[in-house]
Amino acid sequence: MRSFVKVMKALSDPNRVKIIKMLQHKSMCVCEMRVALGVAQPTVSKHLKLLEDAGLVDFRKDGLWVNYYLADGGDSPFAASLLGNLRHWLEDDPQVSPLLEKLPSIRREEICKK
């Protein structure tokens, strides 16, 4: 039951659900998510840690960048099931669809050079 509760708690925050929806479309670094969500970098990092602990996201270091992407759900059947279902849910949600529309214009090269 502990694994189930961890996944459910991780998805209990709207910004964490938005992170999952964004990562369905592309891998992202913290600075890109910060701009997309309009929240502070430490807040994004805390959200990512909870999502990672629940087996929903993973990361890969690439030089100076840390790229976050959706996990395969192999660590938890609950994470796998919810990640699969979330692919079809909320695409037209008024909080999610505008966020997804602006993803192509959010580029780390432009954000981090400032």
N, C-alpha and C positions, 0 to 999 in steps of 0.2 A: 504493500500500500504506500510505502514511503516514496517510491519512484513516481507513482501516480500523482500524489499530492505535490511533489516537487514540480512536475510538469504543469499542473493546473495553476499553482501559485505563480510560476514563471509567466504564464499567459494571462494573469489577472490584471495586468496593467496595460492600458491602451498604447503607450509608447513601445512597450515590448512587442505587442502584436504588430504595430507598424514596422518595427525592425524586421520581424519575420517576413512581413509582406514585401518590404524593400529587398531583402536578401533573396527572395524568390526570383527577382529580376536581375540582380547582379551582386557580385561580392563587393563589399565596401569597407573602407577604413573608418575609424572613429570620427575623424574630422568631417567626412562626407555625411555620416549619420547625424552629427551635431548640427550641421547646416540644414539638413532636410527636416529634422524634428524641431529645430529652434530651441534646443536645450543646451546646457553646459556640458563640456567634455567629461567631467567626472560623473555626471548623471548618466550619460551614454555608456560609459565604462561599467558602471554598477549594473545597468540593465543587461549588458552583454555578459557579465559574469554570472548573473542569475540564469540567463538563457543557456549559457555554456554548461553550468552545473546541472541543468535539467536535461542535457543531451540534445538541445534544439539547435544550437549553433556551434561552430568550431572555427578555428583560425589557423592561418598559415603566415609565417613571417617571410617577407620578401625584401631583403635589404632593410631600408628604413621603415618600410610599410608593414603594417599588420593587417592582413586581409581577412575579414570575417565572411563566412558563408554558412548556408544551412547544413546542418549535420545530416548524415544519412539515416539517423534514427536507429542505428544498430545497437546502441547501448540501452535502449528502452523501447518496448513495444508501444508504450503510451505516447512517447515522443514521435515515433514513426507514424502512428495512426493520426495524430493531430497535425503533423506536418503535411501528410497526404491530404487530409480534409481541408486544411487551410489554403491549399492551392486553389480551391474552388470557392472558398468563402471570402466575402468582404471586398472583392475587387471593385464593386460599384458603391461601396460605402462612402458617404460624403467626407469622411475624415481620411480615407485611404486613397481614393482615386486621384485627387489633386496631388497628393504626395507622390504617387507613382508617375504621374504625368511630368513632374519636374525632375525626376531622377536623371534623365539624359543630360540635363544642363548642370548637374552637380558633379564637378570634376575636381579631384584632389589636387591636381597640378595647379589649378587656379586658386583653390582655397588656401593651400599651404604656402604659396609664394608670397602671401600678404604679410 
